[in-house]
Amino acid sequence: MKIKAAVTRAPGAPFVIEEVELAAPKGHEILVKITACGVCHTDDAARNQVIPVPLPAVLGHEGCGIVEAVGPEVTEFVPGDKVGMSFGYCGTCHNCMTAHQHACENFNAINFGGVQADGTTRLSDADGNPLATFFGQSSFATHAVVNEASAVKIEHDDIDLALIGPMGCGIQTGAGAVLNRLRPEFGSSIAVFGCGTVGMSAIMAAKIAGCKTIIAVGGNPGSLELAKELGATHTINRKEEPDIVGKIKNDIVPGGVHYAIDTSGVADFVKKALASCRFMGTGVVLGATGDVTFNIQAELMGDAKSLIGIVEGDAIPKLFIPELLDYYKKGMFPFDKLVQFYPFEQINEAFAASGSGKCIKAVLRMDQ
């Protein structure tokens, strides 16, 4: 079928909306009419080849929409079902079989390799040339084909479906890092570096978990104010505070925090996050990060600290996203305050707004 999709043809190039061909779903795949798709830093990393996804490609991996058709082996969904979409996984490796799909041994091949799990792509351009798939969905489009294992049925009729998109990556990454992996003790302390979608989701989750001290570190005064509204007990403007680590360890939490999360992917802030932890504290890396140099004795081992990386919030999306929606309905996880909608045609403007800090979570609407 012919659809419209935002095509990325060269590293760093603007998105161009083109008419492309989408093949019918096979096996356990479903065809989804996209309602909305979140704009994520991972899309930009792929577009700029920080993550070497084959080009040309149709990016987008925080999609949501309504099922239009199902493959012959689909058992979970029927046309008309509302769904959110998340990462792809093989389902057969050791990690998948032990409920760690986020750590699928074939994760990179399935999500960044440019093809579906069967080694083919469902997309081609007007000249018949194949277009690479992203995250097993390619949701910067009016329609997408995704494996039913990566889709989450949305049962709530009283929640705007367009809000569900960003839950498939950024929101579950931040919230899941806290609720699924760290599981902080009641009354503990945490510092979150970066007040974007991932960081704000971690802050809301830390409040749910009962952290006594929640420190938001960022450079946008408006975002820091929102962080306080969402649960931060303290804020630090990184542009105004010359000694962030000292401020945390000397003024806010003597000795340092139990946990610190970096969402920026900036090496200096990864180091500062770890340095702000107390003896036996845990630092977490959530952003796509390059080389970081540590003195292991002085910065890690000497204080018996841990530094860990967490992928996709250690989440099982089919279980975790419904849990977060329950918190949302109870007023405990107001993630809608992060979202600003843009028409699909304004995809380049949405990326610019997201990159400049003009908005926290840009979401493209295809249903307008």
Disulfide bonds with the S-S distance in Angstrom:
none
